[in-house]
Amino acid sequence: VQLQASGGGLVQAGGSLRLSCAASRRTTSNNGMGWFRQAPGEDREFVAGISWRGDRTIYADSVKARFTISRDNVKGILYLQMDNLKPEDTAVYYCAAARGAMSSRSAPDYNYWGQGTQVTVSS
C-alpha cells in the first residue's frame, strides 16, 4: 500500500489549504483513514479521521469547526480542508490507513502511513 500526501505549503494565519492523499484504492477503499500531524519536538498527534464509507468523521478538539476531512473512494483520494489556519497548526501532516473500517484517534490503529507534507502558518 502506498499513500502519497500533497498540498502542504506556506500560508498566512487565517488562510486555507487543502491536503490530498492518494491511496491504493483497491486496498484502502474499505479502510478507515486519518490525518495526523507532528510539530518539531512534539509527539505525533491525531487531527481527523473518517470511516471507510465517509459517513462518520472525528476531529481533534483543536481543529474542530476549522478542518474538514473527506474522501473519494472512486478516485482513491483522502482530503483535509483546513480553514482559518493558525500558527499552532504548523507541522508535518501525515495521512494513514486504519486496520479496520472505522477511523481512530490512536496511531497504533493505523498500519500504513504516507510520507508527510509540511504545513507552515505564519503569523
The first five atom37 places (N, CA, C, CB, O) and aatype in JSON, in Angstrom:
{
  "aatype": [19, 5, 10, 5, 0, 15, 7, 7, 7, 10, 19, 5, 0, 7, 7, 15, 10, 1, 10, 15, 4, 0, 0, 15, 1, 1, 16, 16, 15, 2, 2, 7, 12, 7, 17, 13, 1, 5, 0, 14, 7, 6, 3, 1, 6, 13, 19, 0, 7, 9, 15, 17, 1, 7, 3, 1, 16, 9, 18, 0, 3, 15, 19, 11, 0, 1, 13, 16, 9, 15, 1, 3, 2, 19, 11, 7, 9, 10, 18, 10, 5, 12, 3, 2, 10, 11, 14, 6, 3, 16, 0, 19, 18, 18, 4, 0, 0, 0, 1, 7, 0, 12, 15, 15, 1, 15, 0, 14, 3, 18, 2, 18, 17, 7, 5, 7, 16, 5, 19, 16, 19, 15, 15],
  "atom_mask": [
    [1, 1, 1, 1, 1],
    [1, 1, 1, 1, 1],
    [1, 1, 1, 1, 1],
    [1, 1, 1, 1, 1],
    [1, 1, 1, 1, 1],
    [1, 1, 1, 1, 1],
    [1, 1, 1, 0, 1],
    [1, 1, 1, 0, 1],
    [1, 1, 1, 0, 1],
    [1, 1, 1, 1, 1],
    [1, 1, 1, 1, 1],
    [1, 1, 1, 1, 1],
    [1, 1, 1, 1, 1],
    [1, 1, 1, 0, 1],
    [1, 1, 1, 0, 1],
    [1, 1, 1, 1, 1],
    [1, 1, 1, 1, 1],
    [1, 1, 1, 1, 1],
    [1, 1, 1, 1, 1],
    [1, 1, 1, 1, 1],
    [1, 1, 1, 1, 1],
    [1, 1, 1, 1, 1],
    [1, 1, 1, 1, 1],
    [1, 1, 1, 1, 1],
    [1, 1, 1, 1, 1],
    [1, 1, 1, 1, 1],
    [1, 1, 1, 1, 1],
    [1, 1, 1, 1, 1],
    [1, 1, 1, 1, 1],
    [1, 1, 1, 1, 1],
    [1, 1, 1, 1, 1],
    [1, 1, 1, 0, 1],
    [1, 1, 1, 1, 1],
    [1, 1, 1, 0, 1],
    [1, 1, 1, 1, 1],
    [1, 1, 1, 1, 1],
    [1, 1, 1, 1, 1],
    [1, 1, 1, 1, 1],
    [1, 1, 1, 1, 1],
    [1, 1, 1, 1, 1],
    [1, 1, 1, 0, 1],
    [1, 1, 1, 1, 1],
    [1, 1, 1, 1, 1],
    [1, 1, 1, 1, 1],
    [1, 1, 1, 1, 1],
    [1, 1, 1, 1, 1],
    [1, 1, 1, 1, 1],
    [1, 1, 1, 1, 1],
    [1, 1, 1, 0, 1],
    [1, 1, 1, 1, 1],
    [1, 1, 1, 1, 1],
    [1, 1, 1, 1, 1],
    [1, 1, 1, 1, 1],
    [1, 1, 1, 0, 1],
    [1, 1, 1, 1, 1],
    [1, 1, 1, 1, 1],
    [1, 1, 1, 1, 1],
    [1, 1, 1, 1, 1],
    [1, 1, 1, 1, 1],
    [1, 1, 1, 1, 1],
    [1, 1, 1, 1, 1],
    [1, 1, 1, 1, 1],
    [1, 1, 1, 1, 1],
    [1, 1, 1, 1, 1],
    [1, 1, 1, 1, 1],
    [1, 1, 1, 1, 1],
    [1, 1, 1, 1, 1],
    [1, 1, 1, 1, 1],
    [1, 1, 1, 1, 1],
    [1, 1, 1, 1, 1],
    [1, 1, 1, 1, 1],
    [1, 1, 1, 1, 1],
    [1, 1, 1, 1, 1],
    [1, 1, 1, 1, 1],
    [1, 1, 1, 1, 1],
    [1, 1, 1, 0, 1],
    [1, 1, 1, 1, 1],
    [1, 1, 1, 1, 1],
    [1, 1, 1, 1, 1],
    [1, 1, 1, 1, 1],
    [1, 1, 1, 1, 1],
    [1, 1, 1, 1, 1],
    [1, 1, 1, 1, 1],
    [1, 1, 1, 1, 1],
    [1, 1, 1, 1, 1],
    [1, 1, 1, 1, 1],
    [1, 1, 1, 1, 1],
    [1, 1, 1, 1, 1],
    [1, 1, 1, 1, 1],
    [1, 1, 1, 1, 1],
    [1, 1, 1, 1, 1],
    [1, 1, 1, 1, 1],
    [1, 1, 1, 1, 1],
    [1, 1, 1, 1, 1],
    [1, 1, 1, 1, 1],
    [1, 1, 1, 1, 1],
    [1, 1, 1, 1, 1],
    [1, 1, 1, 1, 1],
    [1, 1, 1, 1, 1],
    [1, 1, 1, 0, 1],
    [1, 1, 1, 1, 1],
    [1, 1, 1, 1, 1],
    [1, 1, 1, 1, 1],
    [1, 1, 1, 1, 1],
    [1, 1, 1, 1, 1],
    [1, 1, 1, 1, 1],
    [1, 1, 1, 1, 1],
    [1, 1, 1, 1, 1],
    [1, 1, 1, 1, 1],
    [1, 1, 1, 1, 1],
    [1, 1, 1, 1, 1],
    [1, 1, 1, 1, 1],
    [1, 1, 1, 1, 1],
    [1, 1, 1, 0, 1],
    [1, 1, 1, 1, 1],
    [1, 1, 1, 0, 1],
    [1, 1, 1, 1, 1],
    [1, 1, 1, 1, 1],
    [1, 1, 1, 1, 1],
    [1, 1, 1, 1, 1],
    [1, 1, 1, 1, 1],
    [1, 1, 1, 1, 1],
    [1, 1, 1, 1, 1]
  ],
  "atom_positions": [
    [[0.85, -1.18, 0.0], [0.0, 0.0, 0.0], [0.89, 1.23, 0.0], [-0.96, 0.0, 1.23], [1.85, 1.33, 0.77]],
    [[0.55, 2.16, -0.87], [1.29, 3.43, -0.9], [0.33, 4.58, -0.68], [2.04, 3.6, -2.24], [-0.75, 4.63, -1.27]],
    [[0.72, 5.5, 0.19], [-0.04, 6.71, 0.44], [0.86, 7.89, 0.12], [-0.54, 6.77, 1.91], [1.97, 8.0, 0.63]],
    [[0.37, 8.78, -0.73], [1.16, 9.93, -1.18], [0.43, 11.21, -0.81], [1.41, 9.86, -2.71], [-0.59, 11.56, -1.41]],
    [[0.95, 11.91, 0.19], [0.34, 13.16, 0.65], [0.9, 14.34, -0.12], [0.56, 13.35, 2.16], [2.07, 14.36, -0.49]],
    [[0.05, 15.33, -0.34], [0.48, 16.55, -1.03], [-0.42, 17.71, -0.62], [0.44, 16.36, -2.57], [-1.42, 17.52, 0.06]],
    [[-0.03, 18.92, -1.04], [-0.87, 20.09, -0.8], [-0.38, 21.01, 0.3], [0.0, 0.0, 0.0], [-0.97, 22.07, 0.53]],
    [[0.68, 20.63, 0.98], [1.2, 21.5, 2.02], [1.85, 22.75, 1.44], [0.0, 0.0, 0.0], [2.03, 22.87, 0.23]],
    [[2.19, 23.68, 2.33], [2.84, 24.9, 1.88], [2.88, 25.93, 2.97], [0.0, 0.0, 0.0], [2.63, 25.63, 4.14]],
    [[3.2, 27.15, 2.57], [3.28, 28.28, 3.49], [2.05, 29.16, 3.3], [4.59, 29.1, 3.27], [1.72, 29.53, 2.17]],
    [[1.38, 29.49, 4.39], [0.18, 30.3, 4.33], [0.15, 31.23, 5.53], [-1.09, 29.42, 4.28], [0.69, 30.92, 6.59]],
    [[-0.49, 32.37, 5.37], [-0.64, 33.29, 6.49], [-1.76, 32.84, 7.41], [-0.9, 34.71, 5.99], [-2.68, 32.13, 6.98]],
    [[-1.69, 33.24, 8.64], [-2.75, 32.94, 9.59], [-4.09, 33.44, 9.04], [-2.45, 33.59, 10.97], [-4.19, 34.53, 8.49]],
    [[-5.11, 32.59, 9.22], [-6.43, 32.9, 8.68], [-6.67, 32.35, 7.3], [0.0, 0.0, 0.0], [-7.79, 32.37, 6.8]],
    [[-5.62, 31.87, 6.66], [-5.72, 31.32, 5.32], [-6.18, 29.87, 5.31], [0.0, 0.0, 0.0], [-6.51, 29.3, 6.34]],
    [[-6.2, 29.3, 4.1], [-6.68, 27.94, 3.91], [-5.71, 27.13, 3.06], [-8.06, 27.96, 3.26], [-4.98, 27.66, 2.23]],
    [[-5.73, 25.83, 3.29], [-5.01, 24.87, 2.46], [-5.86, 23.61, 2.36], [-3.59, 24.54, 3.04], [-6.66, 23.32, 3.25]],
    [[-5.69, 22.87, 1.27], [-6.32, 21.57, 1.16], [-5.26, 20.51, 0.9], [-7.39, 21.55, 0.05], [-4.55, 20.56, -0.1]],
    [[-5.17, 19.57, 1.82], [-4.25, 18.46, 1.67], [-4.95, 17.31, 0.96], [-3.7, 18.01, 3.04], [-6.15, 17.09, 1.12]],
    [[-4.18, 16.57, 0.17], [-4.68, 15.4, -0.52], [-3.78, 14.21, -0.19], [-4.76, 15.63, -2.05], [-2.6, 14.38, 0.09]],
    [[-4.36, 13.04, -0.24], [-3.59, 11.81, -0.01], [-4.09, 10.78, -1.0], [-3.74, 11.29, 1.48], [-5.21, 10.29, -0.89]],
    [[-3.24, 10.44, -1.96], [-3.6, 9.45, -2.97], [-3.27, 8.07, -2.42], [-2.85, 9.72, -4.3], [-2.15, 7.8, -2.0]],
    [[-4.26, 7.2, -2.45], [-4.1, 5.87, -1.88], [-4.34, 4.79, -2.92], [-5.04, 5.68, -0.7], [-4.95, 5.03, -3.96]],
    [[-3.85, 3.6, -2.64], [-4.13, 2.44, -3.48], [-5.59, 2.08, -3.26], [-3.17, 1.23, -3.14], [-5.93, 1.47, -2.25]],
    [[-6.44, 2.44, -4.18], [-7.89, 2.31, -3.99], [-8.31, 0.9, -3.64], [-8.62, 2.77, -5.23], [-9.17, 0.7, -2.78]],
    [[-7.71, -0.09, -4.3], [-8.13, -1.46, -4.06], [-7.9, -1.86, -2.61], [-7.39, -2.4, -5.0], [-8.64, -2.68, -2.07]],
    [[-6.88, -1.3, -2.01], [-6.52, -1.73, -0.66], [-7.17, -0.9, 0.41], [-5.05, -1.69, -0.5], [-7.49, -1.43, 1.47]],
    [[-7.38, 0.4, 0.19], [-7.82, 1.27, 1.26], [-9.27, 1.68, 1.17], [-6.98, 2.47, 1.27], [-9.75, 2.33, 2.1]],
    [[-10.0, 1.34, 0.11], [-11.38, 1.82, 0.0], [-12.27, 1.22, 1.08], [-11.93, 1.48, -1.38], [-13.33, 1.78, 1.35]],
    [[-11.89, 0.12, 1.7], [-12.67, -0.48, 2.77], [-12.1, -0.18, 4.15], [-12.75, -1.96, 2.57], [-12.52, -0.77, 5.14]],
    [[-11.15, 0.74, 4.22], [-10.49, 1.05, 5.48], [-10.8, 2.47, 5.92], [-8.98, 0.86, 5.34], [-10.93, 3.39, 5.11]],
    [[-10.91, 2.64, 7.23], [-10.94, 3.99, 7.77], [-9.6, 4.67, 7.49], [0.0, 0.0, 0.0], [-8.58, 4.01, 7.31]],
    [[-9.62, 6.0, 7.44], [-8.38, 6.72, 7.19], [-8.32, 7.94, 8.09], [-8.28, 7.13, 5.71], [-9.33, 8.4, 8.62]],
    [[-7.12, 8.46, 8.25], [-6.97, 9.6, 9.15], [-5.8, 10.5, 8.77], [0.0, 0.0, 0.0], [-4.96, 10.15, 7.95]],
    [[-5.8, 11.65, 9.4], [-4.69, 12.6, 9.29], [-4.09, 12.8, 10.69], [-5.17, 13.96, 8.68], [-4.82, 12.94, 11.67]],
    [[-2.8, 12.81, 10.74], [-2.06, 13.12, 11.96], [-1.07, 14.24, 11.62], [-1.32, 11.85, 12.52], [-0.83, 14.54, 10.45]],
    [[-0.51, 14.85, 12.65], [0.49, 15.88, 12.42], [1.55, 15.81, 13.5], [-0.16, 17.27, 12.37], [1.31, 15.32, 14.61]],
    [[2.73, 16.3, 13.16], [3.84, 16.32, 14.11], [4.61, 17.61, 13.95], [4.77, 15.09, 13.91], [5.17, 17.9, 12.89]],
    [[4.64, 18.38, 15.01], [5.41, 19.62, 15.05], [6.82, 19.32, 15.59], [4.69, 20.71, 15.93], [7.0, 18.32, 16.28]],
    [[7.79, 20.16, 15.28], [9.16, 19.91, 15.76], [9.21, 19.77, 17.28], [10.09, 21.05, 15.33], [8.68, 20.61, 18.01]],
    [[9.84, 18.7, 17.74], [9.98, 18.47, 19.16], [8.74, 17.95, 19.86], [0.0, 0.0, 0.0], [8.73, 17.79, 21.08]],
    [[7.69, 17.69, 19.08], [6.43, 17.22, 19.68], [6.13, 15.8, 19.21], [5.27, 18.17, 19.31], [6.68, 15.32, 18.22]],
    [[5.24, 15.14, 19.93], [4.77, 13.82, 19.51], [3.77, 13.97, 18.36], [4.12, 13.07, 20.7], [3.15, 15.01, 18.19]],
    [[3.65, 12.91, 17.59], [2.65, 12.9, 16.54], [1.27, 12.92, 17.19], [2.81, 11.66, 15.6], [1.03, 12.2, 18.16]],
    [[0.36, 13.74, 16.66], [-0.97, 13.86, 17.25], [-2.04, 13.66, 16.18], [-1.14, 15.22, 17.93], [-1.86, 13.97, 15.01]],
    [[-3.16, 13.14, 16.64], [-4.32, 12.92, 15.79], [-4.94, 14.25, 15.38], [-5.36, 12.04, 16.51], [-5.01, 15.18, 16.17]],
    [[-5.39, 14.33, 14.13], [-6.06, 15.52, 13.63], [-7.5, 15.21, 13.26], [-5.31, 16.08, 12.42], [-8.42, 15.85, 13.76]],
    [[-7.71, 14.23, 12.39], [-9.07, 13.92, 11.91], [-9.1, 12.49, 11.37], [-9.52, 14.92, 10.81], [-8.08, 11.97, 10.93]],
    [[-10.28, 11.88, 11.42], [-10.44, 10.53, 10.9], [-11.78, 10.37, 10.21], [0.0, 0.0, 0.0], [-12.72, 11.11, 10.49]],
    [[-11.86, 9.41, 9.31], [-13.08, 9.18, 8.54], [-13.27, 7.69, 8.32], [-13.04, 9.93, 7.18], [-12.3, 6.96, 8.08]],
    [[-14.52, 7.23, 8.4], [-14.82, 5.82, 8.19], [-14.69, 5.46, 6.71], [-16.23, 5.48, 8.69], [-14.54, 6.34, 5.86]],
    [[-14.74, 4.16, 6.41], [-14.49, 3.74, 5.03], [-15.55, 4.26, 4.07], [-14.43, 2.23, 4.96], [-15.25, 4.5, 2.9]],
    [[-16.78, 4.44, 4.55], [-17.83, 4.96, 3.67], [-17.89, 6.48, 3.69], [-19.18, 4.39, 4.06], [-18.59, 7.09, 2.88]],
    [[-17.17, 7.07, 4.62], [-17.18, 8.53, 4.7], [-18.34, 9.1, 5.47], [0.0, 0.0, 0.0], [-18.56, 10.31, 5.46]],
    [[-19.09, 8.24, 6.15], [-20.29, 8.71, 6.85], [-20.03, 9.06, 8.31], [-21.37, 7.68, 6.76], [-20.9, 9.61, 8.98]],
    [[-18.85, 8.73, 8.79], [-18.51, 9.07, 10.17], [-17.15, 9.75, 10.2], [-18.5, 7.79, 11.08], [-16.17, 9.25, 9.65]],
    [[-17.1, 10.89, 10.86], [-15.86, 11.64, 10.99], [-15.61, 11.99, 12.44], [-15.89, 12.9, 10.14], [-16.54, 12.17, 13.22]],
    [[-14.34, 12.09, 12.79], [-13.94, 12.51, 14.13], [-12.82, 13.52, 13.99], [-13.5, 11.3, 15.01], [-12.04, 13.47, 13.04]],
    [[-12.74, 14.44, 14.95], [-11.75, 15.52, 14.89], [-11.12, 15.75, 16.26], [-12.39, 16.81, 14.38], [-11.74, 15.52, 17.3]],
    [[-9.89, 16.2, 16.24], [-9.28, 16.7, 17.47], [-9.98, 18.0, 17.84], [-7.74, 16.91, 17.29], [-10.42, 18.75, 16.97]],
    [[-10.1, 18.27, 19.12], [-10.78, 19.49, 19.57], [-10.12, 20.73, 19.01], [-10.79, 19.55, 21.1], [-10.79, 21.73, 18.74]],
    [[-8.81, 20.68, 18.82], [-8.07, 21.86, 18.38], [-8.38, 22.27, 16.94], [-6.6, 21.6, 18.51], [-8.13, 23.41, 16.55]],
    [[-8.94, 21.35, 16.16], [-9.22, 21.66, 14.75], [-10.7, 21.62, 14.41], [-8.48, 20.71, 13.85], [-11.1, 21.96, 13.3]],
    [[-11.51, 21.21, 15.36], [-12.95, 21.08, 15.11], [-13.51, 22.42, 14.66], [-13.69, 20.58, 16.37], [-13.15, 23.47, 15.21]],
    [[-14.38, 22.39, 13.66], [-15.02, 23.57, 13.07], [-14.1, 24.36, 12.15], [-15.53, 24.48, 14.17], [-14.54, 25.33, 11.54]],
    [[-12.82, 23.97, 12.05], [-11.91, 24.64, 11.12], [-11.45, 23.7, 10.01], [-10.7, 25.19, 11.87], [-11.22, 24.13, 8.88]],
    [[-11.31, 22.41, 10.33], [-10.83, 21.42, 9.36], [-11.97, 20.49, 8.99], [-9.64, 20.61, 9.94], [-12.86, 20.21, 9.8]],
    [[-11.94, 20.01, 7.75], [-12.94, 19.05, 7.27], [-12.24, 17.92, 6.52], [-13.99, 19.75, 6.36], [-11.51, 18.15, 5.56]],
    [[-12.48, 16.69, 6.98], [-11.93, 15.52, 6.32], [-12.98, 14.93, 5.4], [-11.45, 14.46, 7.35], [-14.16, 14.91, 5.73]],
    [[-12.54, 14.45, 4.25], [-13.46, 13.82, 3.3], [-12.67, 12.83, 2.46], [-14.17, 14.87, 2.4], [-11.44, 12.81, 2.49]],
    [[-13.39, 12.01, 1.7], [-12.7, 11.03, 0.86], [-13.51, 10.76, -0.39], [-12.46, 9.71, 1.64], [-14.74, 10.89, -0.4]],
    [[-12.82, 10.38, -1.45], [-13.43, 9.97, -2.72], [-12.93, 8.57, -2.99], [-13.09, 10.98, -3.91], [-11.81, 8.39, -3.47]],
    [[-13.75, 7.58, -2.7], [-13.31, 6.19, -2.85], [-13.2, 5.77, -4.31], [-14.28, 5.27, -2.13], [-12.49, 4.81, -4.62]],
    [[-13.87, 6.46, -5.2], [-13.74, 6.14, -6.63], [-12.34, 6.53, -7.11], [-14.83, 6.87, -7.46], [-11.68, 5.77, -7.82]],
    [[-11.91, 7.73, -6.71], [-10.58, 8.2, -7.1], [-9.48, 7.69, -6.18], [-10.55, 9.71, -7.14], [-8.3, 7.73, -6.52]],
    [[-9.87, 7.21, -5.0], [-8.86, 6.76, -4.04], [-8.1, 7.9, -3.41], [0.0, 0.0, 0.0], [-6.89, 7.8, -3.21]],
    [[-8.79, 9.0, -3.09], [-8.13, 10.18, -2.52], [-8.79, 10.58, -1.21], [-8.16, 11.35, -3.51], [-10.01, 10.61, -1.1]],
    [[-7.97, 10.87, -0.25], [-8.38, 11.4, 1.04], [-8.03, 12.89, 1.07], [-7.68, 10.64, 2.23], [-6.97, 13.29, 0.58]],
    [[-8.92, 13.72, 1.63], [-8.7, 15.15, 1.67], [-8.73, 15.67, 3.11], [-9.75, 15.87, 0.83], [-9.34, 15.07, 4.0]],
    [[-8.07, 16.8, 3.31], [-8.21, 17.55, 4.56], [-8.27, 19.03, 4.17], [-7.01, 17.26, 5.55], [-7.26, 19.63, 3.81]],
    [[-9.46, 19.6, 4.27], [-9.65, 21.03, 4.03], [-9.37, 21.75, 5.34], [-11.09, 21.35, 3.51], [-10.0, 21.49, 6.35]],
    [[-8.41, 22.68, 5.31], [-8.01, 23.38, 6.51], [-8.29, 24.87, 6.32], [-6.52, 23.13, 6.84], [-7.69, 25.52, 5.46]],
    [[-9.2, 25.4, 7.11], [-9.57, 26.81, 7.04], [-9.19, 27.52, 8.34], [-11.08, 26.97, 6.76], [-8.97, 26.88, 9.37]],
    [[-9.13, 28.84, 8.26], [-8.79, 29.64, 9.42], [-7.55, 29.1, 10.13], [-9.97, 29.69, 10.4], [-7.54, 28.88, 11.34]],
    [[-6.51, 28.88, 9.36], [-5.29, 28.3, 9.9], [-4.62, 29.21, 10.92], [-4.32, 27.98, 8.78], [-4.67, 30.44, 10.81]],
    [[-4.0, 28.59, 11.9], [-3.32, 29.3, 12.98], [-1.85, 28.89, 13.0], [-3.99, 29.01, 14.35], [-1.51, 27.8, 12.52]],
    [[-0.97, 29.73, 13.54], [0.45, 29.35, 13.62], [0.67, 28.01, 14.32], [1.23, 30.42, 14.34], [1.59, 27.28, 13.97]],
    [[-0.16, 27.7, 15.3], [0.0, 26.42, 16.02], [-0.39, 25.21, 15.18], [-0.83, 26.44, 17.28], [-0.21, 24.07, 15.63]],
    [[-0.93, 25.43, 13.98], [-1.2, 24.32, 13.07], [0.05, 23.91, 12.28], [-2.33, 24.69, 12.11], [0.03, 22.92, 11.55]],
    [[1.12, 24.66, 12.42], [2.36, 24.36, 11.72], [2.89, 23.0, 12.14], [3.41, 25.44, 11.98], [3.13, 22.75, 13.32]],
    [[3.09, 22.12, 11.17], [3.54, 20.75, 11.43], [3.72, 20.02, 10.1], [2.54, 19.99, 12.35], [3.34, 20.52, 9.04]],
    [[4.29, 18.84, 10.19], [4.25, 17.91, 9.07], [2.98, 17.08, 9.23], [5.54, 16.99, 9.02], [2.73, 16.51, 10.29]],
    [[2.18, 17.02, 8.18], [0.91, 16.31, 8.2], [1.05, 14.98, 7.48], [-0.21, 17.17, 7.57], [1.59, 14.91, 6.38]],
    [[0.55, 13.93, 8.13], [0.63, 12.58, 7.6], [-0.76, 11.99, 7.41], [1.46, 11.68, 8.54], [-1.63, 12.16, 8.26]],
    [[-0.97, 11.32, 6.29], [-2.19, 10.54, 6.12], [-1.89, 9.09, 6.47], [-2.75, 10.68, 4.67], [-0.75, 8.63, 6.37]],
    [[-2.93, 8.38, 6.88], [-2.73, 7.0, 7.31], [-3.99, 6.18, 7.03], [-2.37, 6.93, 8.8], [-5.1, 6.71, 7.05]],
    [[-3.8, 4.9, 6.79], [-4.9, 3.97, 6.57], [-5.06, 3.09, 7.81], [-4.66, 3.11, 5.31], [-4.08, 2.52, 8.29]],
    [[-6.27, 3.0, 8.3], [-6.55, 2.22, 9.51], [-6.6, 0.72, 9.21], [-7.87, 2.67, 10.15], [-6.75, 0.29, 8.07]],
    [[-6.47, -0.05, 10.28], [-6.52, -1.51, 10.13], [-7.93, -1.99, 9.84], [-5.99, -2.2, 11.39], [-8.12, -3.03, 9.21]],
    [[-8.93, -1.25, 10.3], [-10.32, -1.64, 10.11], [-11.12, -0.62, 9.35], [0.0, 0.0, 0.0], [-10.58, 0.31, 8.75]],
    [[-12.43, -0.81, 9.37], [-13.34, 0.03, 8.58], [-13.58, 1.41, 9.19], [-14.66, -0.67, 8.42], [-13.97, 2.35, 8.5]],
    [[-13.33, 1.51, 10.5], [-13.55, 2.8, 11.16], [-12.21, 3.49, 11.4], [-14.31, 2.61, 12.5], [-11.16, 2.84, 11.41]],
    [[-12.25, 4.79, 11.6], [-11.04, 5.51, 11.93], [-10.84, 5.48, 13.45], [-11.1, 6.97, 11.41], [-11.66, 4.93, 14.18]],
    [[-9.75, 6.06, 13.9], [-9.39, 6.01, 15.31], [-8.52, 7.21, 15.63], [-8.67, 4.69, 15.67], [-7.87, 7.76, 14.75]],
    [[-8.52, 7.61, 16.91], [-7.63, 8.68, 17.36], [-6.24, 8.17, 17.72], [-8.24, 9.38, 18.56], [-5.35, 8.96, 18.02]],
    [[-6.06, 6.86, 17.69], [-4.84, 6.24, 18.18], [-3.96, 5.81, 17.0], [-5.16, 5.04, 19.08], [-4.4, 5.05, 16.14]],
    [[-2.73, 6.29, 16.97], [-1.81, 5.97, 15.87], [-1.56, 4.47, 15.68], [-0.51, 6.66, 16.11], [-1.45, 4.03, 14.54]],
    [[-1.45, 3.67, 16.74], [-1.23, 2.22, 16.55], [-2.36, 1.51, 15.81], [-1.03, 1.55, 17.89], [-2.18, 0.38, 15.36]],
    [[-3.53, 2.16, 15.68], [-4.64, 1.55, 14.95], [-4.5, 1.72, 13.44], [-5.95, 2.15, 15.4], [-5.34, 1.25, 12.68]],
    [[-3.44, 2.4, 13.02], [-3.17, 2.62, 11.6], [-1.93, 1.83, 11.21], [-3.0, 4.13, 11.28], [-0.94, 1.84, 11.93]],
    [[-1.98, 1.17, 10.08], [-0.84, 0.34, 9.69], [-0.14, 0.79, 8.42], [-1.29, -1.05, 9.53], [0.89, 0.23, 8.06]],
    [[-0.67, 1.79, 7.74], [0.01, 2.34, 6.57], [0.04, 3.86, 6.69], [-0.68, 1.9, 5.25], [-0.95, 4.49, 7.06]],
    [[1.21, 4.43, 6.38], [1.42, 5.86, 6.55], [2.02, 6.46, 5.28], [2.33, 6.12, 7.75], [2.84, 5.84, 4.6]],
    [[1.6, 7.69, 4.99], [2.22, 8.44, 3.9], [3.5, 9.1, 4.38], [0.0, 0.0, 0.0], [3.87, 8.98, 5.55]],
    [[4.16, 9.79, 3.48], [5.48, 10.35, 3.79], [5.41, 11.71, 4.48], [6.29, 10.48, 2.53], [6.42, 12.18, 5.0]],
    [[4.27, 12.34, 4.52], [4.13, 13.64, 5.18], [4.27, 14.81, 4.23], [0.0, 0.0, 0.0], [4.99, 14.75, 3.24]],
    [[3.56, 15.88, 4.55], [3.64, 17.12, 3.79], [3.69, 18.28, 4.79], [2.43, 17.27, 2.79], [2.93, 18.3, 5.76]],
    [[4.58, 19.24, 4.56], [4.81, 20.31, 5.51], [3.78, 21.42, 5.35], [6.21, 20.87, 5.34], [3.52, 21.89, 4.24]],
    [[3.2, 21.81, 6.47], [2.29, 22.97, 6.52], [2.92, 24.0, 7.46], [0.84, 22.55, 7.0], [3.22, 23.69, 8.62]],
    [[3.11, 25.2, 6.97], [3.67, 26.28, 7.77], [2.73, 27.46, 7.74], [5.09, 26.68, 7.27], [2.38, 27.97, 6.67]],
    [[2.31, 27.91, 8.92], [1.39, 29.03, 9.04], [2.12, 30.19, 9.71], [0.1, 28.63, 9.85], [2.58, 30.07, 10.84]],
    [[2.23, 31.29, 9.0], [2.92, 32.46, 9.54], [1.93, 33.39, 10.22], [3.69, 33.2, 8.43], [0.77, 33.48, 9.83]],
    [[2.43, 34.08, 11.24], [1.55, 34.99, 11.99], [1.54, 36.38, 11.39], [1.97, 35.06, 13.45], [0.86, 37.27, 11.9]]
  ]
}
